[in-house]
């Protein structure tokens, strides 16, 4: 009896551990999102930002990119969209998503030994055309943080 329970436990544990390392499904939307994040990071570097982190998770939310713009810590949400999308990137941010951003920002700031002089939230919208060329719009200091 005990060996059967132990076997089931270890089997479940093994499945759980392997699920942690499985690659998530790769679909067109996910690929477009990753491409948008790469293009946004390149764009921000060209503007003089120093990329600190990508895909930081904490506090129940996630920031796609965290940068330093001079003395200002910048939390960046990247919205990759098709140029024909009915709702463009900036306007697609729901109240719930904004609340998650605020929690993630607070969690990140609480981890720092020394708080930055200032911080802000930016949205970088990457609009893709049919040939995968991109037009980039940068909205600085948007009201994502409460």
GROMACS elastic network, one bead per residue, 0.5 to 0.9 nm:
[ bonds ]
;  ai    aj funct       b0    kb
    1     4     6  0.51734   500
    1     5     6  0.64247   500
    1     6     6  0.86735   500
    2     5     6  0.51775   500
    2     6     6  0.61050   500
    2     7     6  0.85498   500
    3     7     6  0.60049   500
    3     8     6  0.86086   500
    4     7     6  0.50563   500
    4     8     6  0.62437   500
    4     9     6  0.85735   500
    5     8     6  0.51597   500
    5     9     6  0.61027   500
    5    10     6  0.86423   500
    6     9     6  0.50625   500
    6    10     6  0.61544   500
    6    11     6  0.84722   500
    7    10     6  0.52558   500
    7    11     6  0.60210   500
    7    12     6  0.85645   500
    8    11     6  0.50468   500
    8    12     6  0.61002   500
    8    13     6  0.84592   500
    9    12     6  0.52027   500
    9    13     6  0.60295   500
    9    14     6  0.85243   500
   10    14     6  0.59182   500
   10    15     6  0.84910   500
   11    14     6  0.51324   500
   11    15     6  0.62643   500
   11    16     6  0.86301   500
   12    15     6  0.51316   500
   12    16     6  0.61462   500
   12    17     6  0.86802   500
   13    16     6  0.50377   500
   13    17     6  0.61682   500
   13    18     6  0.85889   500
   14    17     6  0.52101   500
   14    18     6  0.61477   500
   14    19     6  0.85427   500
   15    18     6  0.51954   500
   15    19     6  0.60894   500
   15    20     6  0.88291   500
   16    19     6  0.51232   500
   16    20     6  0.66226   500
   17    20     6  0.53119   500
   17    21     6  0.71298   500
   18    21     6  0.54348   500
   18    22     6  0.64198   500
   19    22     6  0.52012   500
   19    23     6  0.86052   500
   20    23     6  0.85462   500
   21    24     6  0.89309   500
   23    26     6  0.82265   500
   25    30     6  0.84947   500
   26    29     6  0.83198   500
   26    30     6  0.62976   500
   26    31     6  0.68396   500
   27    30     6  0.53792   500
   27    31     6  0.62583   500
   27    32     6  0.86388   500
   28    31     6  0.50983   500
   28    32     6  0.60529   500
   28    33     6  0.85497   500
   29    32     6  0.50897   500
   29    33     6  0.61714   500
   29    34     6  0.87435   500
   30    33     6  0.50024   500
   30    34     6  0.62610   500
   30    35     6  0.85909   500
   31    34     6  0.51618   500
   31    35     6  0.61240   500
   31    36     6  0.84965   500
   32    35     6  0.50508   500
   32    36     6  0.60373   500
   32    37     6  0.86355   500
   32    80     6  0.68680   500
   32    81     6  0.82302   500
   32   128     6  0.86843   500
   33    37     6  0.62364   500
   33    38     6  0.87194   500
   33    78     6  0.82243   500
   33    79     6  0.75907   500
   33    80     6  0.56096   500
   33    81     6  0.83116   500
   34    37     6  0.50620   500
   34    38     6  0.62798   500
   34    39     6  0.86622   500
   34    80     6  0.86378   500
   35    38     6  0.51121   500
   35    39     6  0.61875   500
   35    40     6  0.85271   500
   35    80     6  0.82628   500
   36    39     6  0.51341   500
   36    40     6  0.60176   500
   36    41     6  0.85630   500
   36    78     6  0.70496   500
   36    79     6  0.73330   500
   36    80     6  0.52431   500
   36    81     6  0.84245   500
   36   125     6  0.82092   500
   36   126     6  0.58200   500
   36   127     6  0.83750   500
   36   128     6  0.85061   500
   36   134     6  0.84190   500
   37    40     6  0.50178   500
   37    41     6  0.61026   500
   37    42     6  0.86221   500
   37    54     6  0.87530   500
   37    64     6  0.71894   500
   37    65     6  0.79911   500
   37    77     6  0.89173   500
   37    78     6  0.60919   500
   37    79     6  0.81785   500
   37    80     6  0.77413   500
   37   124     6  0.88453   500
   37   126     6  0.83663   500
   38    41     6  0.51577   500
   38    42     6  0.62591   500
   38    43     6  0.85855   500
   39    42     6  0.51428   500
   39    43     6  0.61029   500
   39    44     6  0.86507   500
   39   126     6  0.76873   500
   39   134     6  0.82091   500
   39   136     6  0.83357   500
   40    44     6  0.61383   500
   40    45     6  0.85945   500
   40    65     6  0.87990   500
   40    78     6  0.69449   500
   40   124     6  0.64234   500
   40   125     6  0.79161   500
   40   126     6  0.71167   500
   40   136     6  0.74795   500
   40   138     6  0.88896   500
   41    44     6  0.51368   500
   41    45     6  0.61666   500
   41    46     6  0.86565   500
   41    49     6  0.88050   500
   41    51     6  0.73237   500
   41    54     6  0.88939   500
   41    65     6  0.74375   500
   42    45     6  0.51266   500
   42    46     6  0.62889   500
   42    47     6  0.87575   500
   43    46     6  0.51944   500
   43    47     6  0.64417   500
   43    48     6  0.89706   500
   43    49     6  0.89053   500
   43   136     6  0.79603   500
   44    48     6  0.64814   500
   44    49     6  0.53781   500
   44    50     6  0.79030   500
   44    51     6  0.80333   500
   44    67     6  0.84316   500
   44   124     6  0.89575   500
   44   138     6  0.89070   500
   45    48     6  0.51032   500
   45    50     6  0.62871   500
   45    51     6  0.71565   500
   46    49     6  0.73158   500
   47    69     6  0.88533   500
   48    68     6  0.87879   500
   48    69     6  0.68467   500
   48    70     6  0.82610   500
   49    67     6  0.60081   500
   49    68     6  0.55615   500
   49    70     6  0.74920   500
   49    74     6  0.88245   500
   50    66     6  0.86787   500
   50    67     6  0.53246   500
   50    68     6  0.50638   500
   50    69     6  0.66274   500
   50    70     6  0.84958   500
   51    54     6  0.77625   500
   51    65     6  0.71853   500
   51    66     6  0.62720   500
   51    68     6  0.66159   500
   52    65     6  0.75799   500
   52    66     6  0.55034   500
   52    67     6  0.50665   500
   52    68     6  0.69645   500
   53    56     6  0.64543   500
   53    63     6  0.88356   500
   53    64     6  0.81663   500
   53    65     6  0.57044   500
   53    66     6  0.50411   500
   53    67     6  0.69402   500
   54    63     6  0.73387   500
   54    64     6  0.54381   500
   54    66     6  0.63144   500
   54    67     6  0.88679   500
   55    62     6  0.63551   500
   55    63     6  0.55556   500
   55    65     6  0.59767   500
   55    66     6  0.82119   500
   56    61     6  0.84776   500
   56    62     6  0.54918   500
   56    63     6  0.53122   500
   56    64     6  0.65176   500
   56    65     6  0.71912   500
   56    66     6  0.76412   500
   56   104     6  0.84234   500
   56   108     6  0.85743   500
   57    60     6  0.72386   500
   57    61     6  0.58126   500
   57    63     6  0.66004   500
   57    64     6  0.87431   500
   57   104     6  0.68542   500
   57   108     6  0.86489   500
   58    61     6  0.56001   500
   58    62     6  0.63112   500
   58    63     6  0.87568   500
   58   103     6  0.78142   500
   58   104     6  0.51710   500
   58   105     6  0.82198   500
   58   106     6  0.89622   500
   58   107     6  0.60391   500
   58   108     6  0.69754   500
   59    62     6  0.81049   500
   59   100     6  0.76352   500
   59   101     6  0.87080   500
   59   102     6  0.87344   500
   59   103     6  0.52103   500
   59   105     6  0.78935   500
   59   106     6  0.74954   500
   59   107     6  0.52495   500
   59   108     6  0.80012   500
   60   100     6  0.61119   500
   60   101     6  0.83855   500
   60   103     6  0.65997   500
   60   104     6  0.63127   500
   60   107     6  0.88601   500
   61    97     6  0.80503   500
   61    99     6  0.83753   500
   61   101     6  0.55615   500
   61   102     6  0.79628   500
   61   103     6  0.63862   500
   61   105     6  0.82878   500
   62    65     6  0.89889   500
   62    77     6  0.85955   500
   62   100     6  0.74164   500
   62   101     6  0.65133   500
   62   103     6  0.89502   500
   62   104     6  0.59824   500
   62   105     6  0.85185   500
   63    66     6  0.67990   500
   63    75     6  0.63368   500
   63    76     6  0.61521   500
   63    77     6  0.58605   500
   63    78     6  0.85083   500
   63   101     6  0.69593   500
   63   104     6  0.72180   500
   63   105     6  0.80344   500
   64    75     6  0.78687   500
   64    76     6  0.59958   500
   64    77     6  0.53199   500
   64    78     6  0.62163   500
   65    74     6  0.82657   500
   65    75     6  0.62545   500
   65    76     6  0.50218   500
   65    77     6  0.67418   500
   65    78     6  0.78244   500
   66    73     6  0.73366   500
   66    74     6  0.57162   500
   66    76     6  0.59436   500
   66    77     6  0.89249   500
   67    72     6  0.84246   500
   67    73     6  0.60104   500
   67    74     6  0.50568   500
   67    75     6  0.65772   500
   67    76     6  0.75891   500
   68    71     6  0.66677   500
   68    72     6  0.57218   500
   68    74     6  0.57912   500
   68    75     6  0.88228   500
   68   119     6  0.89695   500
   69    72     6  0.51511   500
   69    73     6  0.63860   500
   69    74     6  0.67295   500
   70    73     6  0.80846   500
   71   116     6  0.70465   500
   71   117     6  0.62576   500
   71   118     6  0.70248   500
   71   119     6  0.85777   500
   72   116     6  0.66551   500
   72   117     6  0.63585   500
   72   119     6  0.51554   500
   72   120     6  0.73003   500
   73   116     6  0.63897   500
   73   117     6  0.80085   500
   73   118     6  0.63324   500
   73   120     6  0.65544   500
   73   121     6  0.86773   500
   74   118     6  0.87050   500
   74   119     6  0.56312   500
   74   120     6  0.51158   500
   74   121     6  0.57005   500
   74   122     6  0.68266   500
   74   141     6  0.86135   500
   75   101     6  0.88231   500
   75   105     6  0.74383   500
   75   119     6  0.76826   500
   75   120     6  0.62867   500
   75   122     6  0.61664   500
   75   123     6  0.84787   500
   76   120     6  0.86439   500
   76   121     6  0.58433   500
   76   123     6  0.55739   500
   76   124     6  0.69369   500
   77   101     6  0.86603   500
   77   121     6  0.77537   500
   77   122     6  0.64191   500
   77   124     6  0.62927   500
   77   125     6  0.83894   500
   78    89     6  0.81158   500
   78   122     6  0.86077   500
   78   123     6  0.58536   500
   78   125     6  0.58364   500
   78   126     6  0.73393   500
   79    88     6  0.83076   500
   79    90     6  0.71755   500
   79    92     6  0.83751   500
   79    93     6  0.89694   500
   79   123     6  0.72790   500
   79   124     6  0.62751   500
   79   126     6  0.61301   500
   79   127     6  0.83444   500
   80    88     6  0.88349   500
   80    89     6  0.67683   500
   80   124     6  0.84036   500
   80   125     6  0.59067   500
   80   127     6  0.60233   500
   80   128     6  0.73954   500
   81    84     6  0.81046   500
   81    85     6  0.63932   500
   81    87     6  0.86880   500
   81    88     6  0.67344   500
   81    89     6  0.64323   500
   81   125     6  0.74379   500
   81   126     6  0.61761   500
   81   128     6  0.61445   500
   82    85     6  0.52497   500
   82    88     6  0.84240   500
   82   126     6  0.83296   500
   82   127     6  0.54418   500
   82   129     6  0.62639   500
   82   130     6  0.78845   500
   83    86     6  0.87543   500
   83    88     6  0.81189   500
   83   126     6  0.88563   500
   83   127     6  0.51257   500
   83   128     6  0.54525   500
   83   129     6  0.55209   500
   83   130     6  0.81267   500
   83   134     6  0.88250   500
   83   135     6  0.86925   500
   84    87     6  0.87452   500
   84    88     6  0.87087   500
   84   127     6  0.87183   500
   84   128     6  0.87477   500
   84   129     6  0.80836   500
   85    88     6  0.61501   500
   85    89     6  0.88529   500
   85   127     6  0.88631   500
   87    90     6  0.84013   500
   87    91     6  0.63685   500
   87    92     6  0.60924   500
   88    91     6  0.57423   500
   88    92     6  0.62596   500
   88   125     6  0.80031   500
   88   127     6  0.82913   500
   89    92     6  0.51737   500
   89    93     6  0.72462   500
   89   123     6  0.82874   500
   89   124     6  0.81922   500
   89   125     6  0.55562   500
   89   126     6  0.78563   500
   89   127     6  0.83160   500
   90    93     6  0.61067   500
   90   123     6  0.67032   500
   90   124     6  0.80821   500
   90   125     6  0.68238   500
   90   139     6  0.81070   500
   91    94     6  0.79377   500
   93    96     6  0.81556   500
   93    97     6  0.60736   500
   93    98     6  0.65989   500
   93   144     6  0.88499   500
   94    97     6  0.51336   500
   94    98     6  0.62306   500
   94    99     6  0.86535   500
   95    98     6  0.50829   500
   95    99     6  0.62347   500
   95   100     6  0.87324   500
   95   144     6  0.89894   500
   96    99     6  0.51286   500
   96   100     6  0.63606   500
   96   101     6  0.87714   500
   97   100     6  0.50398   500
   97   101     6  0.62874   500
   97   102     6  0.87579   500
   97   144     6  0.88558   500
   98   101     6  0.50098   500
   98   102     6  0.63100   500
   98   103     6  0.87680   500
   98   143     6  0.86290   500
   98   144     6  0.53115   500
   98   145     6  0.70801   500
   98   146     6  0.86951   500
   99   102     6  0.50877   500
   99   103     6  0.63375   500
   99   104     6  0.86906   500
   99   144     6  0.76974   500
   99   145     6  0.76204   500
   99   146     6  0.80320   500
  100   103     6  0.51328   500
  100   104     6  0.61717   500
  100   105     6  0.85661   500
  101   104     6  0.50893   500
  101   105     6  0.60681   500
  101   106     6  0.86015   500
  101   121     6  0.89229   500
  101   144     6  0.68170   500
  101   145     6  0.68964   500
  102   105     6  0.50880   500
  102   106     6  0.62109   500
  102   107     6  0.86208   500
  102   144     6  0.67589   500
  102   146     6  0.64349   500
  103   106     6  0.51594   500
  103   107     6  0.61449   500
  103   108     6  0.86332   500
  103   145     6  0.85604   500
  104   107     6  0.50446   500
  104   108     6  0.61273   500
  104   109     6  0.85979   500
  105   108     6  0.51656   500
  105   109     6  0.61635   500
  105   110     6  0.85582   500
  105   121     6  0.89137   500
  105   145     6  0.77365   500
  106   109     6  0.51686   500
  106   110     6  0.61046   500
  106   111     6  0.87967   500
  107   110     6  0.51554   500
  107   111     6  0.65595   500
  108   111     6  0.52922   500
  108   112     6  0.69181   500
  109   112     6  0.54138   500
  109   113     6  0.86348   500
  109   114     6  0.86768   500
  109   115     6  0.66197   500
  109   116     6  0.84298   500
  110   113     6  0.79048   500
  110   115     6  0.82527   500
  111   114     6  0.88800   500
  112   115     6  0.60776   500
  112   116     6  0.85969   500
  115   118     6  0.80803   500
  116   119     6  0.67659   500
  119   141     6  0.88077   500
  120   140     6  0.79076   500
  120   141     6  0.53394   500
  120   142     6  0.76241   500
  120   143     6  0.86804   500
  120   144     6  0.86862   500
  120   145     6  0.78092   500
  121   139     6  0.88586   500
  121   140     6  0.68652   500
  121   141     6  0.51440   500
  121   142     6  0.57705   500
  121   143     6  0.72024   500
  121   144     6  0.62903   500
  121   145     6  0.69038   500
  122   138     6  0.72225   500
  122   139     6  0.56020   500
  122   141     6  0.52722   500
  122   142     6  0.56957   500
  122   143     6  0.86015   500
  122   144     6  0.81999   500
  123   137     6  0.82044   500
  123   138     6  0.60488   500
  123   139     6  0.51188   500
  123   140     6  0.66335   500
  123   141     6  0.82115   500
  123   142     6  0.71241   500
  124   136     6  0.69251   500
  124   137     6  0.57273   500
  124   139     6  0.61935   500
  124   140     6  0.83861   500
  125   135     6  0.81944   500
  125   136     6  0.57278   500
  125   137     6  0.50663   500
  125   138     6  0.63975   500
  125   139     6  0.79876   500
  126   134     6  0.61700   500
  126   135     6  0.58210   500
  126   137     6  0.65263   500
  126   138     6  0.88069   500
  127   132     6  0.89810   500
  127   133     6  0.83182   500
  127   134     6  0.54161   500
  127   135     6  0.51428   500
  127   136     6  0.63339   500
  127   137     6  0.81254   500
  128   131     6  0.77610   500
  128   132     6  0.53971   500
  128   133     6  0.57168   500
  128   135     6  0.65301   500
  128   136     6  0.88248   500
  129   132     6  0.52962   500
  129   133     6  0.56027   500
  129   134     6  0.63205   500
  129   135     6  0.81319   500
  130   133     6  0.74591   500
  131   134     6  0.87560   500
  139   142     6  0.64799   500
  141   144     6  0.83299   500
  142   145     6  0.80519   500
  143   146     6  0.72866   500
